[in-house]
Amino acid sequence: MSTVKIIPFSGVRENGKNMYVVEVDEDIFVLDCGLKYPENELLGIDVVIPDFTYLVDNADRVAGVFLTHGHADAIGALPYLVSQINVPVFGTALTIELAKLSVKDNDESKNFKDFHVIDEHAEIDFGKAVISFFRTTHTIPDSVGISLKTDEGHVVYTGDFKFDPTAIPMYATNYKRLAEIGGEGVLALLSSSSNAENPLQVASELEIAGEVFDTINDWDGRIIVASVASNLQRVQQVLNAAEKSGRKVVLTGQDFERVIRTAMQLGKLEVPEDIIITLKEMKKYQPDELLILETGRMGEPIKSLQKMANGSHRNLHITKGDLVYIVTTPTIAMETTVAKTEDMIYRAGGIVKSISENLRVSGHANPRDLQLMIEFMSPKFFIPVQGEYRQLAAHADLAHELGMGYKNIFITGRGDVLEYKNNHMSASGSVPADNVMIDGIGVGDIGNIVLRDRKVLSEDGIFVVVVTIDRKGKRIVSAPQITSRGFVYVKASRDLLKESGEMTSEIVEKHLHSDDFEWSKLKTEIRDTLSRYLFDQTKRRPVVLPVIMEATQRRKRKK
């Protein structure tokens, strides 16, 4: 009998940053290692990754990292993990190549080489568990789910998936393998919850391909298509539609060249012959013969469209008669940005169409698909993952509708430990699982205090007061000089600044004549006093920064 522990390090009660750990006795298996892009309140933060403390502390027990697909929410944090522990990484051909690109970009991990390519037929025997894979349908080729076969049954992690019988072979789900795993007995199912609360039917890829072709073929002028680079299925559909409608394609976008060319080399993306042209070659063609494919990460295509609309893009400008076709469904966080972008495009003379206007487009399973996965697996215990709390709860309700008792369904938080022992699954503590924020080259050095200061600076600005003192002579050498940025308009607030300077002088004089002068006490009193005064006068709370300098006298050199 084995003891099985399941620990969601991230990816629960949040979107993105998927990483789940399964422990079988002493062996640790890591499922995905993703990041997420920050929300607006994380000012200046580039990306957010999971906390690896537990894995670093138990590095000798980690058997491997197993990746489901090549999107950033599954592989993006890998460079930060392998820079701290040396552990083998397993994934399909495209997933591994994209993971290698990510790892090479990080100076701390660029020398890591322990990658292993698997396919849906692979089985890896680790003694206590046998790892196998099953092909799934997602927006990128080579997507798989993962199964850990233990003495207690399979622990199955679906990764991102949906069911689409019309999917082309490269993207098709292996339904037979799902049935086989379910028939062998599933102890626990970890299943994606991204669309659990949305009852609308997701369009099939065949329907989407038809919509893309109709839109591109029917337009008389130039077309600019905005897509996420990693959505290779959508990119393929756009290229196919461009070929059928007699258009040449211009490729742009930061991530496009690496991701697309990697997919092309592996035969995961078919680019029609002679369809790609350069920016310089555009002038040879009429507008109705051109399609510009703007790609990038997350919101990058939208930001590029803004630059095209306001004339700041270095290569392309939106002009009258252009159709801007957005084939990426924006996240809730991006909806406002997309609306503003559409307005800018119309002002520039263009027309906007979004693929989501006519179809419900998603790479994630809808409620019926989620229930079908549960039916395939018939798990003893169910753990919804990959989603906000409301989505996890909706997924739990879907499982309950199929007859599963809520006592066998676990809605977890980051770091919660579920332990199966003696035929019983229960919560048994937690491990460190905080967000780790990446800012430039800094990893985890930005905390809540720094973020709070950034937020205050962005909202109420900064108020700097500089004073030079002679501590031995107990006098102020230079009267307080005040500088304000982002707080008030200086010329219209002379009285406020004058009063602040006088208050600062009084505080400094008091401390200079005190018997227990301390720099920290002086700065603290100036900061607190000015903060209260400025709030009383303006109802704003700028960051108050007192700078106290001490004047020193140079000794005269003897002749």
C-alpha positions in Angstrom: 0.0 0.0 0.0 1.3 3.5 -1.0 0.7 6.8 0.6 -0.3 9.4 -2.1 -0.3 13.1 -1.6 -1.6 15.7 -4.0 -0.5 19.3 -3.6 -1.6 22.2 -5.8 1.3 24.7 -5.6 -0.6 27.2 -7.8 -3.3 27.2 -10.5 -6.2 27.0 -8.0 -8.3 30.1 -7.1 -6.4 31.9 -9.8 -6.0 31.8 -13.6 -2.7 30.6 -15.0 0.5 29.5 -13.1 -0.4 25.9 -13.2 1.8 23.6 -11.1 0.7 20.5 -9.2 2.7 18.0 -7.2 1.9 14.3 -6.7 3.9 12.4 -4.0 3.9 8.6 -4.0 5.6 7.6 -0.8 9.0 9.3 -1.1 8.9 10.2 -4.8 7.8 13.7 -5.9 6.3 14.2 -9.4 5.8 17.8 -10.7 3.0 18.4 -13.2 3.5 21.6 -15.2 5.5 24.6 -14.1 3.7 27.7 -15.4 3.6 31.4 -14.8 0.9 34.0 -15.1 1.0 37.6 -16.3 0.2 40.1 -13.6 -3.0 42.0 -13.1 -3.0 45.8 -13.2 -2.5 46.2 -9.5 0.9 44.5 -9.6 2.7 47.6 -10.8 5.9 47.0 -12.6 5.8 43.2 -12.1 6.8 41.2 -15.3 5.4 37.8 -14.3 4.3 35.8 -11.3 5.6 32.3 -10.6 5.0 29.6 -8.0 6.9 29.3 -4.7 9.5 26.5 -5.1 10.6 26.4 -1.5 9.2 23.0 -0.8 10.7 21.5 -3.9 14.1 23.0 -3.2 14.1 21.7 0.4 13.2 18.2 -1.0 15.2 18.3 -4.2 16.6 14.8 -3.8 13.1 13.4 -3.8 11.9 15.1 -7.1 11.7 12.4 -9.8 10.9 14.8 -12.6 8.8 17.6 -14.1 6.1 16.6 -16.6 4.7 19.2 -19.0 1.3 19.0 -20.7 1.7 21.6 -23.4 3.8 24.6 -24.6 1.9 27.6 -23.3 3.4 29.9 -20.7 0.9 28.9 -18.1 2.4 25.3 -18.2 6.1 25.9 -19.0 6.8 29.6 -18.2 8.3 29.1 -14.7 10.5 26.2 -15.7 13.7 28.4 -16.0 13.3 29.5 -12.4 12.8 26.0 -11.1 15.7 24.3 -13.0 18.1 27.1 -12.0 17.5 26.0 -8.4 17.3 22.2 -8.6 18.6 19.8 -11.2 15.7 17.6 -12.3 14.7 15.9 -15.5 12.0 17.5 -17.6 9.6 15.5 -19.8 7.2 16.6 -22.5 6.2 16.1 -26.1 8.5 17.3 -29.0 7.0 20.8 -29.5 6.5 21.4 -25.7 10.2 20.5 -25.1 11.4 22.8 -27.9 9.4 25.7 -26.6 10.6 24.9 -23.0 14.2 24.9 -24.3 13.7 28.4 -25.7 12.3 29.6 -22.4 15.2 28.1 -20.4 17.8 29.5 -22.8 16.5 33.1 -22.3 17.3 32.9 -18.6 21.0 33.4 -17.6 20.6 31.3 -14.5 19.2 28.3 -16.4 20.6 28.5 -19.9 23.0 25.6 -19.4 20.3 23.2 -18.4 20.1 20.2 -20.7 18.1 17.5 -19.0 15.2 17.4 -21.4 13.4 14.2 -22.5 10.9 13.9 -25.4 7.9 11.6 -24.9 4.8 10.9 -26.9 1.4 9.5 -26.1 2.6 6.0 -26.2 5.4 6.5 -23.7 5.4 4.9 -20.2 8.1 5.7 -17.7 8.4 3.4 -14.7 9.7 5.1 -11.5 9.0 2.1 -9.3 6.3 3.5 -7.1 4.5 5.1 -10.1 4.3 4.6 -13.8 3.9 7.8 -15.8 1.9 7.7 -19.1 0.3 10.3 -21.3 -2.9 10.7 -23.4 -3.4 13.1 -26.3 -5.8 16.0 -25.8 -7.3 18.8 -27.9 -6.1 22.3 -27.2 -5.0 25.4 -29.2 -1.4 24.1 -29.6 -0.3 20.8 -31.0 1.3 18.1 -28.9 -0.9 18.7 -25.9 -1.3 15.8 -23.5 -2.8 14.8 -20.2 -0.7 12.9 -17.6 -1.5 9.8 -15.6 0.4 8.4 -12.7 -0.4 4.8 -12.1 0.1 3.9 -8.5 -0.8 0.9 -6.3 -3.9 2.8 -5.3 -5.0 3.6 -8.8 -4.3 6.3 -11.4 -3.9 10.0 -10.5 -4.9 11.9 -13.6 -4.1 15.5 -14.6 -5.9 16.7 -17.7 -4.0 19.9 -18.4 -5.9 22.3 -20.7 -8.3 20.4 -23.0 -11.6 20.4 -24.8 -13.5 17.7 -26.8 -13.9 18.4 -30.5 -14.7 15.5 -32.8 -14.0 17.7 -35.8 -10.4 18.4 -34.8 -7.7 17.5 -37.3 -5.5 14.5 -36.4 -2.7 16.7 -35.1 -5.1 18.1 -32.4 -7.4 15.1 -31.9 -8.1 13.6 -28.5 -7.3 9.9 -27.9 -10.7 8.8 -26.6 -9.7 5.2 -26.5 -6.9 5.9 -24.1 -9.2 7.9 -21.9 -11.5 4.9 -21.6 -8.6 2.6 -20.9 -7.3 4.7 -18.0 -10.8 5.0 -16.6 -11.3 1.2 -16.9 -8.1 0.6 -14.9 -9.4 2.6 -12.0 -8.8 6.3 -11.2 -8.0 7.3 -7.6 -8.1 11.1 -8.2 -8.8 13.4 -11.2 -7.3 16.9 -11.4 -9.3 18.6 -14.2 -9.2 22.0 -15.7 -12.1 24.3 -14.6 -11.5 27.4 -16.9 -15.0 27.2 -18.5 -16.9 25.4 -15.8 -19.3 28.3 -15.2 -20.0 29.1 -18.8 -23.0 27.1 -20.2 -22.5 28.3 -23.8 -21.5 25.7 -26.4 -17.9 26.2 -27.6 -17.7 26.3 -31.4 -15.9 23.5 -33.1 -12.6 24.2 -34.9 -14.3 23.3 -38.2 -16.8 26.1 -37.5 -14.1 28.5 -36.5 -12.0 27.7 -39.7 -15.1 28.4 -41.8 -15.7 31.7 -40.0 -12.1 32.8 -40.4 -12.2 32.0 -44.2 -15.5 33.8 -44.8 -14.3 36.9 -43.0 -11.0 37.0 -44.9 -12.4 36.1 -48.3 -15.2 38.6 -48.2 -13.2 41.7 -47.4 -12.1 43.9 -50.3 -9.3 45.8 -48.6 -6.2 45.1 -46.5 -6.7 42.8 -43.4 -4.7 43.0 -40.2 -5.2 39.9 -38.0 -4.4 40.0 -34.3 -3.6 36.7 -32.6 -1.7 35.2 -29.7 1.4 33.6 -31.2 1.1 30.4 -29.1 -2.4 29.7 -30.5 -1.0 27.8 -33.3 -4.3 26.3 -34.4 -5.7 29.8 -35.0 -2.5 30.8 -36.9 -2.9 27.8 -39.1 -6.5 28.6 -39.9 -5.5 32.2 -40.8 -2.7 31.0 -43.1 -5.0 28.5 -44.8 -7.7 31.2 -45.3 -5.2 33.6 -46.7 -4.0 31.1 -49.3 -7.5 30.2 -50.4 -8.4 33.9 -50.8 -5.3 34.7 -52.7 -3.6 36.9 -50.2 0.1 37.3 -49.2 0.9 37.3 -45.5 3.3 39.6 -43.7 4.4 38.3 -40.3 5.0 40.6 -37.3 5.2 40.3 -33.5 7.8 39.6 -30.9 7.1 35.9 -30.2 6.1 35.0 -33.7 9.4 34.1 -35.3 10.6 31.7 -32.5 7.4 30.0 -31.8 6.2 29.7 -35.3 9.5 28.7 -36.8 10.0 26.0 -34.1 6.5 24.6 -34.9 7.3 24.7 -38.6 10.6 22.8 -38.1 8.7 20.0 -36.2 6.0 19.8 -38.8 3.4 21.2 -36.4 2.5 24.2 -38.6 2.0 24.0 -42.3 2.9 27.3 -44.1 1.6 27.4 -47.8 4.4 27.8 -50.3 5.3 31.4 -51.3 2.6 32.9 -49.2 5.0 34.8 -46.8 6.4 38.1 -47.8 8.5 40.8 -46.1 7.4 44.3 -45.1 9.5 45.7 -47.9 7.6 43.6 -50.5 4.2 44.9 -49.4 4.4 47.8 -51.9 4.3 45.4 -54.8 0.7 44.3 -53.9 -2.7 45.9 -53.8 -4.4 46.2 -50.4 -6.9 43.4 -51.2 -3.9 41.1 -51.8 -2.4 41.5 -48.3 -2.9 40.1 -44.9 -0.8 41.2 -41.9 -0.6 38.7 -39.1 0.3 40.6 -35.8 1.1 38.2 -33.0 2.7 38.2 -29.6 2.1 37.2 -26.0 -1.1 37.9 -24.1 -2.0 41.5 -24.8 0.9 42.3 -27.1 -1.1 42.1 -30.4 -3.7 44.5 -28.9 -1.0 47.0 -27.9 0.5 46.8 -31.4 -2.9 47.6 -32.9 -3.0 50.7 -30.7 0.4 51.8 -32.1 -0.8 51.2 -35.6 -3.9 53.2 -35.0 -2.2 56.2 -33.4 0.7 56.3 -35.9 3.5 55.3 -33.5 4.1 51.8 -34.9 7.5 51.7 -36.6 6.4 49.8 -39.7 2.6 49.8 -40.1 -0.3 52.3 -39.8 -4.0 51.6 -40.0 -5.6 53.5 -42.8 -9.1 53.9 -44.2 -10.4 50.6 -45.6 -8.4 48.3 -43.4 -10.2 45.5 -41.6 -8.7 44.6 -38.2 -9.7 41.1 -37.4 -9.2 40.0 -33.7 -9.1 36.2 -33.7 -8.1 36.0 -30.0 -10.8 36.0 -27.3 -9.7 38.6 -24.7 -9.6 37.8 -21.0 -11.8 39.8 -18.7 -8.8 41.9 -17.6 -8.2 42.9 -21.3 -11.8 43.8 -22.2 -11.5 47.5 -21.4 -8.2 47.7 -23.3 -9.8 46.0 -26.3 -12.7 48.4 -26.3 -10.3 51.4 -26.2 -8.3 49.9 -29.0 -11.4 49.4 -31.2 -12.2 53.1 -30.7 -8.7 54.1 -31.8 -8.9 51.9 -34.9 -12.2 53.4 -36.0 -10.8 56.9 -35.5 -7.9 55.9 -37.8 -10.5 54.9 -40.5 -10.3 51.1 -40.0 -13.1 48.6 -39.2 -12.9 46.1 -36.4 -14.3 42.6 -36.3 -13.8 40.0 -33.5 -14.1 36.3 -34.0 -16.1 36.2 -30.7 -18.9 38.3 -32.2 -20.5 35.3 -33.9 -18.9 32.3 -32.1 -18.1 31.2 -28.6 -14.4 30.5 -29.1 -12.2 28.8 -26.5 -9.5 26.2 -26.1 -11.0 25.0 -22.9 -13.7 22.5 -22.1 -17.3 23.6 -21.6 -19.5 22.1 -18.8 -20.6 19.1 -20.9 -17.0 18.3 -21.9 -16.0 18.5 -18.3 -18.7 16.1 -17.3 -17.7 13.8 -20.1 -14.1 13.7 -18.8 -15.4 12.8 -15.4 -17.5 10.0 -16.9 -14.5 8.7 -18.8 -12.4 8.6 -15.7 -15.0 7.7 -13.0 -12.6 8.9 -10.3 -12.9 8.0 -6.6 -11.9 11.6 -5.7 -12.2 14.7 -7.7 -10.1 17.9 -7.5 -11.0 20.8 -9.7 -8.0 22.9 -10.7 -7.1 25.7 -13.1 -9.5 28.5 -12.3 -10.8 31.1 -9.9 -12.8 29.8 -6.9 -16.1 30.3 -8.5 -15.0 28.2 -11.4 -13.7 25.4 -9.1 -17.0 25.5 -7.3 -19.0 25.3 -10.5 -16.9 22.3 -11.6 -17.5 20.7 -8.2 -21.3 21.1 -8.8 -20.9 19.5 -12.3 -19.3 16.4 -10.7 -22.0 16.3 -8.0 -24.7 16.3 -10.8 -23.1 13.0 -12.0 -23.6 11.4 -8.6 -20.3 12.2 -6.9 -20.7 13.1 -3.3 -19.3 16.4 -2.1 -17.3 14.6 0.5 -15.2 13.1 -2.3 -14.7 16.5 -4.0 -11.9 18.8 -2.7 -11.7 22.5 -3.6 -8.2 23.4 -2.6 -6.1 26.5 -2.0 -2.5 27.0 -2.9 -0.2 24.7 -0.9 -3.0 22.5 0.6 -1.9 18.9 1.1 -4.4 16.2 0.3 -3.3 12.8 1.6 -4.7 9.4 0.7 -3.8 6.8 3.2 -5.6 3.6 4.4 -8.4 4.1 1.8 -9.2 7.6 3.0 -8.5 11.0 1.5 -8.2 14.0 3.8 -6.5 17.4 4.1 -3.3 17.1 6.1 -1.7 20.5 6.4 0.0 22.8 3.9 3.3 23.8 2.4 4.7 27.2 1.4 3.0 28.3 -1.8 3.0 32.1 -2.0 3.2 34.1 -5.2 6.8 34.9 -6.3 7.0 38.1 -8.3 9.6 38.6 -11.1 10.6 42.2 -11.7 13.5 42.6 -14.2 16.3 40.3 -13.0 14.9 40.3 -9.5 13.2 37.0 -8.4 11.0 37.3 -5.3 12.6 40.5 -4.0 9.4 42.5 -4.5 6.9 42.1 -1.7 3.7 43.7 -0.5 5.4 46.7 1.0 7.1 47.6 -2.3 3.9 47.1 -4.3 2.0 49.2 -1.8 4.6 52.0 -2.2 4.3 51.7 -6.0 0.6 52.0 -5.8 0.8 55.1 -3.6 3.3 56.7 -5.9 1.1 56.0 -8.9 -2.0 57.5 -7.2 -0.7 60.3 -5.0 2.9 61.0 -6.0 5.9 61.8 -3.9 6.8 64.7 -1.6 10.5 65.1 -0.9 11.9 67.5 1.7 15.7 68.1 1.9 17.4 69.7 4.9 21.1 70.3 5.6 22.1 70.6 9.3 25.2 71.3 11.4 24.7 68.8 14.3 27.7 70.0 16.3 26.6 73.7 15.9 23.0 72.7 16.5 21.7 74.7 13.6 20.1 74.4 10.2 22.6 75.2 7.5 20.2 75.2 4.5 16.5 75.8 4.9 14.2 72.9 3.8 14.0 72.5 0.0 10.8 70.7 -1.2 10.3 68.8 -4.4 7.0 67.3 -5.4 6.2 64.9 -8.3 2.7 63.7 -9.1 1.2 65.3 -6.0 0.3 68.9 -6.5 1.0 71.6 -9.0 3.9 73.5 -7.3 3.1 77.0 -8.6 -0.5 76.8 -7.3 0.5 75.4 -3.9 3.1 77.8 -2.6 1.4 78.2 0.7 1.2 74.5 1.2 4.9 74.1 0.5 5.9 77.1 2.7 3.9 75.7 5.6 5.5 72.3 5.1 8.9 73.8 5.1 8.3 75.8 8.4 6.9 72.6 10.1 10.0 70.7 9.0 12.3 73.5 10.4 10.5 73.4 13.8 10.9 69.6 14.0 14.6 69.8 13.1 15.3 72.6 15.6 13.6 70.6 18.3 15.7 67.5 17.6 19.0 69.4 17.3 18.6 70.8 20.8 17.5 67.5 22.2 19.9 65.5 24.4 19.1 62.2 22.6 19.4 63.1 18.9 18.7 60.2 16.6 18.5 60.3 12.8 15.7 57.7 12.6 13.5 59.6 15.1 14.0 62.8 13.3 13.1 61.4 9.9 10.1 59.5 11.3 8.6 62.6 13.0 9.0 64.7 9.8 7.4 61.9 7.7 4.5 61.4 10.1 3.8 65.1 10.7 3.9 66.1 7.0 1.8 63.0 6.1 -1.0 64.1 8.5 -0.7 67.8 7.4 -0.8 67.0 3.7 -3.8 64.7 4.1 -5.7 67.3 6.1 -5.0 69.9 3.4 -5.5 67.8 0.2 -7.1 64.4 1.2 -4.2 62.7 -0.5 -1.4 60.5 0.8 1.8 61.0 -1.1 5.0 59.1 -0.2 6.8 61.6 2.1 10.6 61.2 1.8 12.7 63.3 4.3 16.4 63.7 3.3 18.6 65.0 6.1 22.2 65.9 5.2 24.9 66.8 7.7 27.4 69.6 6.8 31.0 69.0 7.7 33.8 71.5 8.0 37.0 70.7 6.2 40.2 71.1 8.3 42.6 73.8 7.0 45.7 72.3 5.7 48.9 73.4 7.4 51.4 75.2 5.2 
